[in-house]
Structures are given as C-alpha cells and as structure tokens.
Amino acid sequence: LDKKYPGIDEVTGDNFEIKEDENQRPFKALLDIGLVKPTVGNKVFACLKGAVDGGLLVPHSDKRFPGYSGGELDAEMHRSRILGQHVAEWMDEMEEEDNEKFQKHFSQYLANDVSSDSIEEMYLSVHKKIRENPKAVDPAKAAAQRKKDAKKPRSYRLKANTRYTRQQRQHRAN
C-alpha cells in the first residue's frame, strides 16, 4: 500500500485527499479526538494533516486546519505553520525581549545550531528523512534490548509481578 498510496512528497499546505482505487483501497483510519476541544489549529489536527499527507485515508474537513477562514484554506499560511514559522517568530520575539529566557527556553535548538532562520530547512530535512526511512524503531536495537532482558534471571523478571501480603513484607523488613 505504501507504494500505491505514497502520500505527498513536498509540503504545500494544500488540502490533500487520497483517491481510492477500485482494486485496492488505501488504509483507512478514523480520527477520534476524545475530550480534546476541536478548535482551529489544535495539535490533533496537525497530527491528522501528517497522517493524511503520509498516505492514510482519514475522512476529514479542512475547516479546523490553521489558515482556514472565510470558507477556504489559505495554503501558504498552513504551510508556514507546518514548517514552524510561528516558532521562528516566537524565537525572534523572545530573543529581543528577554535573551536569558530565550537561551534557557530554546537551549536544545541552540545546542543543535538551529536558529529562527533555519527552522524551515530543519523541518524539510526531517520530512525528507522520514520519507526515506519511515520506521519508528530500529529493529536491531529492539532485538538487542530483548536479548538483554532475556539474560536477566527469571526470579528478577518475576519479582516485579509478585505481590506480597502485609505479613510477608513485614517479615522481609526485619
């Protein structure tokens, strides 16, 4: 399915919906936001946009995406939000107002040489790397962790699941 329904390659901010093929349908998911308030620009709709752009069929309307007003979606404004331009503006404001707070708040950005001018390039490179290798977990690391856990003695693994009575706990304390 990932070859037949690849999603989009370039971030544009436009509304994107997968066209279903009669022979093989795309993977369909339904968005359940739970108790989250469905306000315009909420993070849950950013996740929805990422899933749809990644190639999932999620029935939705673009009314809750940032940039929607007056009955249509402003794709350029939506793209700027996806690529973190609002964060770049916030970085610039905070750097001018309170440099100490800026240094503390954006310390990880600064440690990785990410400035307000390079945020868009950072997000574009992340998007490109995800498209190249979409696996979330390195299988080698997961297998190594399983082997490491398997070497622990059985008593150690079961200890966490063992429940002791009050009398047994008091006896162990003495």
C-alpha positions as CSV (number, residue, x, y, z in Angstrom):
1,L,0.0,0.0,0.0
2,D,2.9,2.4,0.7
3,K,3.9,2.2,-3.0
4,K,0.4,2.6,-4.3
5,Y,-0.6,5.4,-2.0
6,P,2.6,7.2,-1.1
7,G,1.1,10.5,0.1
8,I,2.8,13.7,-0.8
9,D,6.5,14.4,-1.3
10,E,6.5,18.2,-0.9
11,V,4.9,20.1,1.9
12,T,2.5,22.6,0.3
13,G,-0.3,23.1,2.9
14,D,-3.0,22.4,0.3
15,N,-5.8,20.1,1.1
16,F,-4.8,16.5,0.1
17,E,-7.1,13.6,-0.1
18,I,-6.3,10.1,-1.4
19,K,-8.3,8.9,-4.4
20,E,-9.4,5.4,-3.9
21,D,-8.7,2.7,-6.4
22,E,-11.3,0.1,-7.2
23,N,-8.9,-2.8,-7.0
24,Q,-7.1,-2.0,-3.7
25,R,-8.3,0.6,-1.2
26,P,-5.9,2.6,0.9
27,F,-5.5,2.1,4.7
28,K,-8.4,3.9,6.3
29,A,-8.3,5.4,9.8
30,L,-10.9,7.4,11.7
31,L,-9.9,10.3,13.9
32,D,-11.1,10.1,17.5
33,I,-10.1,13.3,19.3
34,G,-11.6,12.2,22.6
35,L,-12.1,15.1,25.0
36,V,-9.9,17.5,23.0
37,K,-11.7,20.7,22.1
38,P,-11.9,20.9,18.3
39,T,-10.6,24.4,17.9
40,V,-9.0,25.7,14.8
41,G,-5.2,24.9,14.8
42,N,-5.3,22.4,17.6
43,K,-2.4,19.9,17.6
44,V,-4.7,16.9,17.0
45,F,-5.4,18.4,13.6
46,A,-1.7,18.8,12.9
47,C,-1.4,15.0,13.5
48,L,-4.4,14.5,11.2
49,K,-2.6,16.5,8.5
50,G,0.5,14.5,8.9
51,A,-1.4,11.2,8.6
52,V,-3.2,12.3,5.5
53,D,-0.1,13.7,3.9
54,G,1.6,10.4,4.7
55,G,-0.9,8.4,2.6
56,L,-3.7,7.4,5.1
57,L,-7.3,7.8,4.1
58,V,-8.8,9.8,7.0
59,P,-12.2,11.3,6.3
60,H,-12.0,15.0,7.3
61,S,-12.8,18.5,6.5
62,D,-10.1,21.3,6.3
63,K,-12.2,23.7,8.4
64,R,-10.1,23.0,11.6
65,F,-6.6,23.5,9.9
66,P,-4.7,26.7,10.6
67,G,-5.3,29.2,7.9
68,Y,-8.9,28.3,7.3
69,S,-11.2,31.4,7.2
70,G,-14.0,32.7,5.1
71,G,-14.8,29.3,3.7
72,E,-11.4,28.4,2.3
73,L,-8.0,27.3,3.4
74,D,-5.0,29.6,3.0
75,A,-2.4,27.0,1.9
76,E,0.6,29.3,2.3
77,M,-0.4,30.1,5.9
78,H,-1.0,26.4,6.6
79,R,2.4,25.5,5.1
80,S,4.2,28.1,7.3
81,R,2.6,26.6,10.4
82,I,3.6,23.1,9.3
83,L,7.2,24.3,8.8
84,G,7.4,26.1,12.2
85,Q,7.4,29.7,11.1
86,H,5.3,30.6,14.1
87,V,8.1,29.1,16.3
88,A,10.7,31.2,14.4
89,E,8.7,34.4,15.0
90,W,8.4,33.4,18.7
91,M,12.1,32.8,18.9
92,D,12.9,36.2,17.4
93,E,10.4,38.0,19.8
94,M,11.8,36.2,22.9
95,E,15.4,36.9,21.9
96,E,14.7,40.6,21.6
97,E,12.6,40.8,24.8
98,D,14.5,38.5,27.2
99,N,17.7,36.9,26.0
100,E,18.2,34.9,29.2
101,K,14.8,33.3,28.9
102,F,15.4,32.7,25.2
103,Q,18.7,30.9,26.0
104,K,17.0,28.7,28.6
105,H,13.8,28.0,26.6
106,F,15.5,27.2,23.3
107,S,18.7,25.6,24.6
108,Q,18.2,22.4,22.6
109,Y,17.7,24.4,19.4
110,L,20.8,26.4,20.1
111,A,22.8,23.3,21.0
112,N,21.9,21.8,17.6
113,D,22.7,25.1,15.8
114,V,19.0,25.7,14.9
115,S,18.2,29.3,14.6
116,S,15.0,31.0,13.7
117,D,16.2,31.3,10.1
118,S,16.9,27.6,9.7
119,I,13.8,26.1,11.3
120,E,12.1,25.7,7.9
121,E,15.1,23.9,6.5
122,M,15.2,21.7,9.6
123,Y,11.6,20.6,9.2
124,L,12.1,20.0,5.5
125,S,15.1,17.8,6.1
126,V,13.2,15.9,8.8
127,H,10.3,15.3,6.4
128,K,12.8,14.1,3.7
129,K,14.4,11.7,6.2
130,I,11.1,10.3,7.3
131,R,10.1,9.7,3.7
132,E,13.4,7.9,3.1
133,N,13.0,5.6,6.1
134,P,9.6,5.7,7.9
135,K,10.5,3.1,10.5
136,A,10.0,4.4,14.0
137,V,12.1,1.8,15.8
138,D,15.4,0.4,14.9
139,P,14.9,-3.4,14.8
140,A,18.5,-4.1,15.7
141,K,18.2,-2.0,18.9
142,A,14.8,-3.6,19.8
143,A,16.3,-7.1,19.3
144,A,19.4,-6.2,21.4
145,Q,17.1,-5.0,24.2
146,R,15.1,-8.2,24.1
147,K,18.3,-10.3,24.4
148,K,19.5,-8.1,27.3
149,D,16.2,-8.6,29.1
150,A,16.2,-12.3,28.4
151,K,19.6,-12.7,30.2
152,K,18.2,-11.5,33.5
153,P,17.3,-14.3,35.8
154,R,13.8,-15.5,35.9
155,S,13.4,-14.5,39.6
156,Y,14.4,-10.9,38.7
157,R,11.8,-10.8,35.9
158,L,9.0,-12.2,38.1
159,K,9.9,-10.0,41.1
160,A,8.0,-7.0,39.7
161,N,4.9,-9.1,39.2
162,T,5.0,-10.7,42.7
163,R,2.6,-9.4,45.3
164,Y,3.4,-9.9,48.9
165,T,1.0,-10.0,51.8
166,R,1.5,-7.5,54.7
167,Q,2.9,-10.2,56.9
168,Q,5.4,-11.2,54.2
169,R,6.5,-7.6,53.7
170,Q,7.0,-7.1,57.5
171,H,9.0,-10.4,57.7
172,R,11.3,-9.2,55.0
173,A,11.9,-5.9,56.6
174,N,13.2,-7.5,59.9
